[in-house]
Amino acid sequence: MITLPENATLLGRVWNADEQGPSVVTIRDGQVIDITAKIAPLVRDICEMDAPAGYVQVADGVALGSVDEILAARVGDLAKTHFLAPCDLQSIKACGVTFASSMVERVIEEQAAGDPLKAEAIRKRVGQTIGETLNNIVPGSEEATKVKTALIDEGLWSQYLEVGIGPDAEVFSKAQVLSSMGTGAMVGLHPISNWNNPEPEVVLTVSSKGAIVGATLGNDVNLRDVEGRSALLLSKAKDNNASCSIGPMIRLFDADYTLDDVRLADLDMTVTGLDNYILHGESTMREISRDPLDLVKATTGRHHQYPDGFMLFLGTLFAPTEDRDVPGEGFTHKLGDVVEIASPGLGCLTNTVQLSTECAEWTFGIRDLMSNLARRNLL
């Protein structure tokens, strides 16, 4: 797969082995160019500009190596320059239940109480009843209210349907600032989980003013059994060491790529196991039930501010139901699975699945970042 889109204005980060800290980079002629500068030492700083793409296109820089060389470096090896998640001080937010099909799966998880053995029977009953009914409903509309009433009468109402077709979107905190993994890194599963899956998503880059300045790909690693037991366990299901992956780089909006392209984006996903198991999945932004602009408005405004901007996962259509091993138990990850999430306009994000407790501990926080930039005379 093509890791990075061609002829795009790209913005990202690498671990700079010479500086023993992160550098802001772009791609030019197959080379990774360090554009870290005192005027903009952070990705956050560029995203706050009036014209981020225009700045990146002409910014002075120094070549750190070819894209292939830096992609080949082992992520986590501090002696080698390698890619990081493309965001730094931005908060990591995520929207859930934004597609009808995945909304049905969330209902099934809840009614099965996280038990995959019960899920198949519930899937047939619930899916046949509400699956097609919800496809073209505008959340919060009069038609949605009628469907809500009908579902209550059938005993099928759920808190997931409330955020799926109700007036308010689900927006939650996915990960801590600076904790996201980049392409090539391990992604982590909490060891208590026995039913889990990747979630391929488009991730928006949003400034403190609420302006959408670009987009990238993300894997919103999901523990289906944990969240299925109780929605109040959402934080335990979503935010663990190495459980958030973003990358490979932010594609900044310019004359060649805009929010309209995001609205039409198709995502392909492949999971390849050490057992030679292969799962193909897909998600398309064409079927999202809430427009990206509406999701951004639900996230920020007078009710909630983000001085350093935020990254916003938009949700996924993908919800794997095919059996991997045991009939009726559906799909779940095995350690060593390689997950590739690709979209022609955004590139390919690749990660390998491991337990959160076995992934490298996250130790380089905001204080370390500021100290490193100060030592390099960038602050």
N, C-alpha and C positions, 0 to 999 in steps of 0.2 A: 504494500500500500504506500501511497505518497504521504510521507509524514507531514510535510508542510505544503500549503497551496502555493502555486507559482504566481508571479506578478501581483503580489499582495503586499500591503503595508502591515508588517508584522512587528509586534512589540512583546518582549518576553524578558526572562531572567535566566542567568546561569550562575552556578557556583564558580567563581573565578579563583582557580587554584593559586595564582600568583598573589592575589590580594587576600586570600583566605576569607572571602566574603562574597556576597552577591553583586553581580553587575547587571545593569539594564542593557538589553541587546536588541538589535534588529537583524534582518537577513538581507544581504546584498550580494548578488552574483554567486550564490552558493556558499558565502562566507558569513560566519557569525560575527557581527560588528558590535563592539562595546561602545555604547553611546552614553555611558554614565557621565554626568557632568554636574558641576556645582549648581547650575541653574535647574537641574532635574536629576537628582541622585536616585529617585525612586520611580517605579512605574506609576505609582499614585500621582506623582507630580506631573507627569506627562498627561495622564488622563484628566487632570484638572485644567489643562490648557484650553483655550478657545478652539484651537484646531490641532488636536493631537497628531493626526496623520500627517499634516503639513510639516510639523516639527520633526517627526521621525524621518521623513523622507529626505531632509536636508541636514540633519544633525551630524556634526563631526564625530568620527569614531575611529577605533583601532580594531583590526581583525584579530580575533582570538583563535581562529582555526576554521576549518570547513564544517559545514553542517553535519556531514557524515562522521567526521572525527569526533565531534562533541556528542553526537547521538550515541556513538559506540562506547563512550566512557561509562564506566559503572557508576550509577547514581549512588551517592553516599560516600564515594571515595574522595576525600577532601584533597588528595594530591592530584586529582584530575578535574579539569573543567568539564562540567556537565550541566544539563538542563534542569531547571527548577520549575515549579509552578509559576505562571507568568504574572501573578499578582503579589503584592507585598502588604501594604497597610490596609487594603480594602477588607471590610467585613465580608464573611462568606454566608450568604443567605440562600434559601432554596424554597421553591414553590412545590407543593404536593397536590396530587389529585387534579391535574389540569387536563387530563385526557380521559374520555369515557371508558375505554377498555381497562386502563390501569385503575380507574376508580372502582370498577367492578371487582378487580382483584383485591383491592383494599377492603372492600365489603366482605369478600370471601375470607380473607385473613382474619378479620374481626370475628366473623361468625364461627370460623374454625378454631378460634382461640390459639392461633399459631400452630395448629396440628396439621401437617400436610396430608395425613391419611384421611382426614375429614373433608379436606378442601375440594376434592373432585366431585363428590356428591352435591355439595353446596354450590359449586361452580355451575353444574348443569341446571339446578333449580333457579338460582339467582340470575345467571347469565341469560337464560331463555326468557326470563321475566322482564329484565330491565336493559339488557345489552344494547339492542337496537333502538330502544325507546329514547335513549339519552344522547345519541350521536350528534344531533343538530340543535340541541337545546342551548339557548343563551343563558348562562348562569345569572340568577337573580331576576329573570323575566317572569311574566305572568304564566307562560307555558311551563316554566320550571316549577313554579308554585303548584300548578295543577298536578304535575308528576310527583312532586313531594307528597301531596295529599293522597294520591293513589298508592304510593309505596307504603305510606303509613298504614293505610287500610289493609295492605297485604302483609304487614308485619315485617317489611324489608327495609325500613328506614335505618339509616346508619349515620354516624358523625362524618364518615367519609363522603357520603352523598351530600351532606350539608355543605361542605366546602367545595364539592364538585359542581353542584348546580345552584347552590344558595348565593346570596349577594356578596359574601365575603370569601376571598381567596385564602388558602392556607399558605402562610409564609413563616418559615422557621429558621433558626440559626443552625447551619450545617457544620461549621468548623470554626476553630479559633483563628484569629489573625496570624498569618505566617505558617499555619500548620498543614496547608494543603500540599499534596505530592504532585510532582510533575511527570511528564512522559518518561518511561523507562524505569520508574520506581516501583517498589512493592506497594500494594494496597492491603489494608488490614481488615480482618474479620475478628470481632470479639469472640474469644474462645467458647463462650456459652452458647453460641448460635449453631443450630444444626440445619437451618433452612434459610438460605440467603441468596442474593443474586446481584449482578451489576445493574445499574440504571444509566443508560446512555442519554445524555442531555446536552442541549445547547446552554451555554452559560453567558449571560450578558455582562459587560463591563460598564458600570454606571458611575458617573461622577457625583460629587457631593451635591450638585445642583439638580440631580435627577436626570441628567442628559445621558443617553445611551451612546457610548463612544466606540464600542466594538463588541466582538463576540468570540467565544472559543468553545471548546468541548469539555465535558465533565463526566465523571463517573460518581454518581451519588450512591455509593456502596450501601446496600440495604439489607438489614436483618429482618426477614419476613416473620420469623417466629417470635422475635422479641416485640416488634411493633404490634403483631397480631394479638398477643396476650393482652395488651392495653395500649391505647394511643398515648397514655401518660408516660409510657416508656420510650417515646419518640427520641429523646435525647440519647438514651442508652443505645438505641437502634442505629442512630445516625452519626453520632460524634464520638469516635474512638481514635486511638493512635493510627495514623495513616489511612483513615477511612474516607478521605476526600481526595479525589484526583482531578486536576484541572490542567488543560494544555491542548496541544503543545505550546502554542503562543496565541496571544490575542490578535485577532485580525481587526485592525482599526477601520472604522467606516471612512470611505473616501468615495470618489466618483465611480469606482468600479464595484463597490460592495457596500450595501446599505441594510437598514433594518428590513426592507422588503425582501432582500435575499435571505435573511434569517427566517422570515415568515414562510418561505418556500423550502427551507433546508430539509434534506433527507439524511438520516443517520443510519449507517450500517454497523452492526456489531458482530464480532466473532469471538467466541470463547473456545480456546483450544486447551484440552487437558493433557496431563502427562499420560493418561490412560488412552490417548488417541481419540477421546470424545471431542466432537466439534458441534457447537451450537451456533446457528446463525440467527440473528434477530435484527429488527429494524424499528425505527421510529421516524415519524414525519411531522414536522411543525405545521403542516397543512391541516392536521386534524386537532390542533390544540383548541380547547374550548374558551380560553381567555387570551386575548391579545397580549403580546409582550408589553406594550405600553400600559395596559391596564394592570398588569402584574407589578410593573415598576411603581405605578401610582399607589398600589396597595402597600408597597414596601416603604416608600419614603414620601415625605411631605411635611406639613405642619405638625402632623402627629408623630413623626419619627425622622430624625436626621442622622446622616452619616458623614462627618466632616472629612473623612478620607475616602469616601465613595464605597461601593460594594460590588461584589460579584454575585449574580443572581442566577441560580439553576432554575430552568423553566419547566421541569417535569418531563416525564417520558411516557410514550405510548407503549413501551416494551414491558411485558410482564410474562416471563417464561412459564409455560404450563406443561411442556413435554417432559416425559419421564426420563431421568438420566440412568438410574439403576433399578430401583424397586418400582413396579407398576403401582400407580396411584400416588406416589410421593412427589412427582414433579421434578423440577430442576433445583439443584443446589450446588454451590461451589465445592470444588476440592482444592486442597492446597497445591500450588503450582500452576493453576489455571492461568493462561495468558489471555487478557481481555484487550481487544482492539476495537476502538470506537472511531469511526471515520465518517467524514462528510467532505465532498469535493471542495467546498469553499473554505473549510476550516482545518483540513489536514487529518492526521491520525494520532490519537492518544492511545498509548500502549502501556499496560501495567501487568504485573504478575501478582497473583493472590497469595497471601500468607496470613498467619494469625497476627492480630495487632500486637500481641505480646512478644512476637518473634521479629517484627519489623523494628528497625532502629528507632530508639527513643527520640522524640522531638525535643531538642535542647536549645536551638538557636532562635531565641525570641526577640522581642522588640528592643530590649536593652542591648543585646548583643549586636543587633543590626545598627543601632545608633552609634554604638562605640566603634564599630568597624568603619562606618562612614566618616566619623569624626577623625579617626586615625588616618584616613586617606584624604583628609582635608576637603571633604565633600559637604560638610555641614558648616 
